[in-house]
Amino acid sequence: MGSIPDMMFPVLGVGVLGLTTICIVAIVCWYKSRDKELQIQREMRLREMEHQQKMRELEVEREKAKAAQVHEGVV
């Protein structure tokens, strides 16, 4: 009976080492995935801000065109 626990130590050691390795790999993969997701979100925010700026510029152009039409109609 005393020899069974002695034989379990190497098996448990390998099991713990394997589980630790799996956990480390999972954490690294999660970190890389999260980093990529944050990068994509930053790019999307930048594109959205550029789009909003362009829409503001187009709105100004439209207002100028409207004002020019009104001015031409009055003259």
Secondary structure as UniProt FT lines:
FT   HELIX           3..74
//
